[in-house]
Amino acid sequence: MSDTTAPQSTPEVDALRDRRSVLRCAAMVALAGASAPLLAACGGSDDAGSSSSTGTTGTSSAPASTTPTTGTSTTPSATSGGGTVLGPTSDVPVGGGKVFTDAKVVVTQPTAGQYKGFSAVCTHQGNPIGSVEGGQIVCPFHNSHFSITDGSPVSGPAQTALPAVKVAVQGSNIVQSA
């Protein structure tokens, strides 16, 4: 009969076991870290980066901008006029808008030359606004829709309007003012 005792422990075997343990732990931490944003999205707010129009006056709070068609984000910059440049007015179509993700601001242009700013954080569960589509500001997380005119909820679970953010046009740029 053969002996079924466990193999002897050697420094090489112990080191291999330790490396495997470290790799297993690292993989579990990575998986847990990757799933955290997904879990947060289920319980977080409804705001996501979305595109919308901005006007010379309006309300919305967000530090960066995102292009609706490309999903790109631009970092706002300070102006000599005391505001933060969100992006060019050409990024905000009439009857639509743009989400400035870094600034967490949605700028809409309900009618030609009228720019409105709103927070790009959904009032349902705090998720980021995703886009401006069909004349409405859309949160992709739970499908809340808001008016591009006043930020009021149009449909979905959100019951509260998006807070207004002061925006203005300076030259060819949309600027968030304090």
C-alpha positions in Angstrom: 0.0 0.0 0.0 1.1 3.5 -0.6 1.7 6.2 2.0 -1.0 8.9 1.8 0.6 11.4 4.0 0.8 15.1 3.0 3.9 16.1 1.1 6.7 17.7 3.1 6.7 21.5 3.3 9.7 23.2 1.6 10.6 26.8 1.3 9.8 26.7 -2.5 6.4 25.1 -1.9 5.6 27.6 0.9 6.7 30.5 -1.3 4.5 29.2 -4.2 1.5 28.9 -1.8 2.1 32.5 -0.5 2.2 33.9 -4.1 -1.0 32.1 -5.0 -2.7 33.5 -1.9 -1.6 37.0 -2.8 -2.8 36.6 -6.4 -6.1 35.2 -5.2 -6.6 38.1 -2.8 -5.6 40.7 -5.4 -8.1 39.2 -7.9 -10.8 39.3 -5.3 -10.0 42.9 -4.4 -10.0 43.8 -8.1 -13.4 42.2 -8.7 -14.9 43.8 -5.6 -13.5 47.2 -6.7 -14.8 46.8 -10.3 -18.3 45.9 -9.0 -18.5 48.8 -6.6 -19.5 51.4 -9.3 -22.1 49.0 -10.6 -23.6 48.6 -7.2 -23.5 52.3 -6.6 -25.3 52.8 -9.9 -28.2 50.7 -8.6 -28.5 52.8 -5.5 -27.0 56.0 -6.5 -28.4 59.0 -8.2 -29.8 59.1 -11.7 -27.5 61.7 -13.1 -25.1 60.8 -15.8 -23.2 62.7 -18.4 -25.7 63.9 -21.1 -25.8 66.5 -23.7 -28.0 69.5 -23.5 -28.1 73.1 -24.6 -27.0 76.1 -22.5 -28.3 79.6 -22.6 -27.1 83.0 -21.4 -28.9 82.4 -18.1 -29.9 79.3 -16.4 -29.2 77.0 -13.5 -27.1 73.8 -13.3 -24.0 72.7 -11.4 -21.2 70.7 -13.0 -17.5 71.2 -13.4 -16.9 69.6 -16.8 -18.6 69.1 -20.1 -19.3 66.1 -22.3 -20.1 66.0 -25.9 -23.3 64.1 -26.5 -22.3 62.6 -29.9 -18.8 61.6 -28.9 -19.2 61.3 -25.1 -16.0 63.2 -24.6 -15.5 65.4 -21.6 -13.7 68.7 -21.3 -12.3 70.2 -18.2 -13.7 73.7 -17.5 -11.3 76.6 -17.3 -11.6 79.9 -15.5 -12.2 83.1 -17.4 -11.3 86.7 -16.7 -15.0 87.4 -16.3 -15.1 85.4 -13.1 -16.7 82.3 -14.4 -15.7 78.8 -15.5 -15.8 78.1 -19.2 -17.9 74.9 -19.8 -17.5 74.8 -23.6 -18.4 76.5 -26.9 -22.0 77.6 -27.6 -21.8 75.5 -30.8 -21.9 72.4 -28.7 -25.4 73.1 -27.5 -28.0 72.7 -30.2 -31.3 74.6 -30.3 -34.0 72.4 -28.8 -31.3 70.2 -27.1 -28.4 70.4 -24.9 -25.0 69.1 -23.7 -23.8 67.4 -20.5 -20.6 68.9 -19.2 -19.6 65.8 -17.1 -16.6 67.2 -15.3 -18.5 70.3 -14.2 -21.7 68.2 -13.5 -23.7 70.7 -15.5 -26.2 70.2 -18.3 -26.7 73.2 -20.5 -29.7 73.4 -22.8 -30.9 75.8 -25.4 -34.8 75.5 -25.5 -35.0 78.3 -28.0 -32.4 80.0 -30.2 -30.1 82.1 -28.0 -31.7 81.1 -24.7 -29.3 79.0 -22.6 -30.3 77.2 -19.4 -28.0 75.4 -16.9 -29.0 72.6 -14.6 -27.2 70.1 -12.3 -26.2 67.0 -14.1 -26.9 64.9 -11.1 -30.3 63.2 -11.2 -32.6 64.1 -8.3 -33.9 60.5 -8.1 -30.8 58.7 -6.7 -27.9 61.0 -7.5 -26.6 59.3 -10.6 -25.1 61.3 -13.4 -27.3 62.6 -16.2 -26.5 60.8 -19.5 -27.7 62.8 -22.4 -30.1 65.3 -23.9 -32.4 63.5 -26.4 -35.7 64.4 -28.0 -35.9 67.8 -26.2 -35.4 66.1 -22.8 -32.6 65.7 -20.3 -32.2 61.9 -19.7 -30.8 59.9 -16.8 -29.9 56.5 -18.1 -29.9 54.7 -14.8 -33.6 54.6 -14.0 -35.0 56.4 -17.1 -35.9 59.7 -15.6 -36.6 62.5 -18.1 -36.4 66.2 -17.4 -37.6 69.4 -19.2 -34.8 71.3 -21.1 -36.8 74.5 -20.3 -36.9 74.4 -16.5 -35.4 71.0 -15.4 -38.8 69.7 -14.1 -39.4 66.0 -14.2 -41.3 64.8 -17.3 -41.3 61.0 -16.7 -39.6 58.3 -14.6 -39.1 57.9 -10.9 -37.6 61.4 -10.3 -40.1 63.7 -8.6 -37.9 66.7 -8.1 -36.6 69.2 -10.7 -32.9 69.4 -11.5 -31.4 72.3 -9.6 -30.7 75.4 -11.7 -27.1 76.5 -12.3 -26.2 79.9 -13.4 -24.7 80.0 -16.9 -24.0 82.8 -19.3 -22.6 83.3 -22.8 -19.2 85.1 -23.0 -18.1 85.5 -26.6 -18.6 82.1 -28.1 -18.4 80.2 -24.8 -20.8 79.0 -22.2 -19.6 80.0 -18.8 -20.8 78.8 -15.4 -20.9 81.7 -13.0 -20.9 81.6 -9.2 
